């Protein structure tokens, strides 16, 4: 994973990012010496989102399988979540 200083991005523009993405899958943007952002190809980003959604679905299925869920009316649900706030 390559790193690009925010100042280089500012002066060289997107061409600096494109050059880094030719050799690395992601480019880290550092701001004042601290890694802050990641730039990646949109196709890879979409794939990561798919994995994230698949993981959330599996967690929900696991919750149902182990009984970690609540069945309640809308009014009870609203009361419960408003008490949490």
Secondary structure by P-SEA (a helix, b strand, c coil): cbbbbaaaaaaccaaaaaaaaacccbbbbbcccccccccccaaaaaaaaaaaaaaaaaaaaaaaaaccbbbbcaaaaaaaaaaac
